[in-house]
Amino acid sequence: MQFEGCESEIGGGLSMQCKYAGQVIINEMSFSNCNCTNDGGGGGFYSSLDLEAQMTITGKIRVDNCHGNNSGGGQYLYVNGYGSIVNITGELEYKQCQSDSGGGLYANILNWAIVEINKASFTDCSCKKYGGGIFVNNSGTGQFIVSGLASILNCNSSLFGGGIYLEIYDSIVNFKPTEQILIENSTCDGSGGGIYCKIEKQGQI
């Protein structure tokens, strides 16, 4: 499925809400030149999973030159509650995406929810505030796991976290790569050209 030149207030190409143990399986999907015009987020793809909902991405999602007015130039991912799981066994690819925070991906992980990424790349993504490539807000015993190959190339932020911005509150961020995690030529005007971490209340990385 391909989305090209789409625009809306939330999720420029695709906006999806899944609750009550619902399940979503995605194979191949691409977003190009899509825009989110409101504060809802997700220039290309907006997804909200709650109350034991699960999403599995088995193939490749490509997001190219998408823009979010607020959060997640490429994708905004909201995952909340025990049993709510996002498992990316395939691949995420973001190129030339922009937003206020989370130029490529903005992930909001709350209350025992789990997000696991096997393979992801962020190239030439940027933001005005936090997380040129990726912004992760992880709180309430949530888990964010990167288990395979990840690359963040030429990403930048005007404030903190040129490549990655992590906000961890009573939760866990786990980098356990079976392959390489590469952050290269990523910059910011504030702190953390590659990675910026804000860890509170027994948060772990």
C-alpha positions in Angstrom: 0.0 0.0 0.0 1.3 3.4 -1.0 0.4 6.9 0.3 1.7 9.9 -1.8 1.1 13.6 -1.2 -1.6 13.0 1.4 -2.5 15.6 4.1 -4.7 15.7 7.2 -4.8 17.1 10.8 -3.7 13.8 12.3 -1.8 11.2 10.4 -1.1 12.7 7.0 -1.3 9.4 5.1 -2.8 7.0 7.6 -4.4 7.4 11.0 -5.2 4.2 12.9 -6.7 3.6 16.3 -6.8 0.1 17.9 -8.3 -0.9 21.3 -9.6 -3.8 23.3 -7.2 -6.6 22.3 -7.5 -5.6 18.6 -4.7 -6.8 16.3 -3.1 -5.2 13.3 -0.5 -6.9 11.0 1.3 -4.8 8.4 3.5 -6.1 5.7 4.7 -3.5 3.1 3.7 0.1 3.3 5.2 3.4 2.0 4.5 7.1 2.7 5.9 9.9 0.5 5.4 13.7 0.7 2.6 13.4 3.3 1.9 16.1 5.9 0.1 16.4 9.2 -1.2 20.0 9.7 -2.4 19.9 13.3 -0.8 19.1 16.7 -2.0 15.5 16.6 1.2 14.2 15.0 2.3 11.7 12.4 3.2 13.3 9.0 3.0 9.9 7.3 1.5 7.5 9.8 -0.3 7.9 13.1 -1.1 4.9 15.2 -2.8 4.6 18.6 -2.9 1.3 20.5 -4.6 0.9 23.8 -6.1 -1.7 26.1 -4.2 -4.9 25.0 -4.1 -3.9 21.3 -1.2 -5.3 19.3 0.5 -4.3 16.1 3.1 -6.4 14.2 5.1 -5.1 11.3 6.5 -8.0 9.3 7.8 -6.2 6.2 9.1 -2.8 5.4 7.6 0.6 6.1 9.2 3.4 4.1 8.5 7.1 5.1 10.1 9.7 2.8 9.9 13.5 3.0 6.9 13.6 5.4 6.3 16.5 7.8 4.5 16.7 11.1 3.4 20.0 12.5 4.1 18.9 16.1 5.3 15.4 16.8 6.6 12.6 14.5 7.4 13.9 11.1 7.4 10.4 9.7 5.3 8.5 12.3 3.6 9.1 15.6 3.3 5.9 17.7 1.1 5.9 20.9 1.1 2.6 22.9 -0.7 2.4 26.3 -1.5 -0.2 28.9 -0.6 -3.7 29.9 -0.7 -6.1 27.0 -0.4 -3.4 24.4 2.5 -4.4 22.2 4.2 -3.2 19.0 6.6 -5.8 17.5 8.5 -4.7 14.5 10.1 -7.9 13.1 10.5 -6.2 9.7 12.1 -2.8 9.0 11.3 0.9 9.5 13.0 3.4 7.1 12.7 7.2 7.5 14.2 9.7 5.1 14.1 13.5 5.1 11.3 13.7 7.6 10.7 16.8 9.8 8.7 17.9 12.8 8.9 19.9 16.0 9.9 16.8 18.0 10.8 13.3 16.7 11.8 14.2 13.1 11.4 10.6 11.9 9.6 8.8 14.7 7.8 10.0 17.9 7.0 7.1 20.3 4.9 7.5 23.4 5.0 4.3 25.5 2.9 4.2 28.7 1.8 1.9 31.5 3.5 -1.5 30.8 3.2 -1.2 27.1 6.1 -2.7 25.0 7.6 -1.5 21.7 10.3 -3.7 20.1 12.2 -2.8 16.9 14.3 -5.2 15.0 15.6 -2.9 12.3 15.3 0.8 11.7 17.1 3.6 9.8 16.8 7.4 10.0 18.5 9.5 7.3 18.5 13.3 7.0 15.7 13.7 9.5 15.4 16.9 11.6 13.3 18.7 14.2 13.0 22.1 15.8 13.1 20.8 19.4 13.9 17.2 20.6 15.0 14.1 18.7 16.1 14.7 15.2 15.7 11.1 14.3 13.6 9.6 17.1 11.9 10.9 20.2 10.9 8.3 22.9 8.8 9.1 25.9 8.7 6.0 28.0 6.9 6.0 31.4 4.8 3.9 33.7 6.9 0.7 33.5 6.8 0.7 29.7 9.6 -0.9 27.6 11.3 0.3 24.5 13.6 -2.3 23.0 16.0 -2.1 20.0 17.2 -5.7 19.3 18.7 -5.7 15.7 20.3 -3.2 13.4 19.7 0.6 13.7 21.3 3.5 11.9 20.8 7.3 12.4 22.6 9.3 9.7 22.8 13.1 9.2 20.0 13.8 11.6 19.8 17.1 13.6 17.8 18.9 16.2 17.7 22.6 17.1 17.7 21.8 20.8 18.4 18.4 22.4 19.1 15.0 20.9 20.4 15.3 17.3 19.9 11.6 16.7 17.9 10.3 19.6 16.0 11.9 22.5 15.0 9.5 25.3 12.7 10.5 28.2 12.6 7.6 30.7 10.4 7.7 33.8 10.0 4.5 35.8 10.5 2.5 32.6 13.2 0.7 30.6 15.0 1.4 27.3 17.0 -1.6 26.2 19.5 -1.6 23.4 20.5 -5.2 22.9 21.6 -5.3 19.3 22.5 -8.5 17.5 24.0 -6.2 14.8 25.3 -2.6 14.8 23.7 0.5 16.1 25.3 3.4 14.2 24.8 7.1 14.9 26.8 9.2 12.4 27.0 12.9 11.6 24.1 13.8 13.8 24.1 17.2 15.5 22.1 19.5 17.8 22.5 23.1 19.0 21.9 22.1 22.7 23.0 18.8 24.4 23.4 15.3 23.0 24.4 15.4 19.3 24.0 11.7 19.1 21.8 10.8 22.1 20.2 12.8 24.8 18.8 10.9 27.8 16.5 12.2 30.6 16.1 9.5 33.2 13.9 9.8 36.3 12.3 7.7 39.1 14.2 4.4 38.7 14.2 4.6 34.9 16.8 2.3 33.2 18.8 2.2 30.0 
